Amino acid sequence: MWIGWIEFDILLGDVHSLKEKRSVVRPLLAELKRRFDVSVAEVGDHEQHRRTQLGAGLVGADRAHVVEVLTAVERFVAARPELELLSARQRELRSDD
């Protein structure tokens, strides 16, 4: 079994309040869950209205599938016009490591 996750550091565009931040982050999280069947959450920068840190993770039978899904998630996030992807860190582990 393989466990993989990716963490994103994101700068949000024209956002001036935490309420506006939620209106950008919540739909993004929902779309990632729906499209890629991953677990996702906002994992940092909760009190900053122009920054956020998101995490996505999944479990798979083989490493190739886990890497493929996480790479697709990264491409999807990077292509969003309402945000700027500052960094992404990806990691995979085997369950017996």
N, C-alpha and C positions, 0 to 999 in steps of 0.2 A: 504494500500500500504506500502511496506517495501523498504527502501533504505539501501544498504549495500556497504561498501568499505573496501579495504585492502591496506595497505601501506607496502612497502618492502624497507629495507636498504640492499644494495647489494655491495659486493666486487667483482670486475671483475678480471678474471684470467690474462693471458699474454697479457695485453693491455698497450701500451706505448704512445698513443696519443689520442686526442679527436676524430680523424678520425677513429681510430681502435675501440674506445668506441662505436661510432655510428654504426659501422659494427656489433657489438654484440647486442646493445640495440634495434635498429630498427627492425630487424627480430623477436626478442623476443616479442616486442609490437604487431607486425603484427600477430604473431602466437596466442597470447592471445586473440586478437580481433576475429580472425577467429575461433578458437577452442571453446571458451567459450562465445562469443557474449557479451563481456563486453566493457566498455569504459576504455581505459588505456592511461597513459601519463607518461613521465619522469617528476617528480615533485620536484627534488632537486639534489644537487651536480652536477650542469651543467658544472662547470669549472674544476672538478676533473676527471682525465682520468681513474682512477681505482675504483671509487665509483660512485654509482648512487642510486637514490631513485625513485621508481616507485609506481604509484597508479592505482588501478583498482576499478571500481564501477559498480553497476547495480541496477535496480529497479525491484521488483517482487511483485506478488500478496500475497505471504505468506513467512514468515520468514524461514521456512525449506528449501525452494528452494534457497533463497538468501545465506544462510549459506552453503548449499551443493555446490553451484557454487564457492563461495569464497574459500572454503576449497580445492576444486579441483584445482583452480588457484594457491593456495599456494603450493600444492604438485607438480604441474607442474614446478613452478619456482625453488623449492628446488631441484628437480631432474636434473636440467640443469648442465652438467659437466663443462661448461665454466665460471661458476660463483659460488660464495659462498653467500648463504643467511644468512646475519648477524642477521636480525630480521624481524618480520612480525607483524603488528597490524591490527586487524580486528574489524569492528564495524557495527552494524545494528541499524536502527532507524525506528520506525513506523511513517508514515506521520503525524499523529495527536499528536505526542509527543511534 
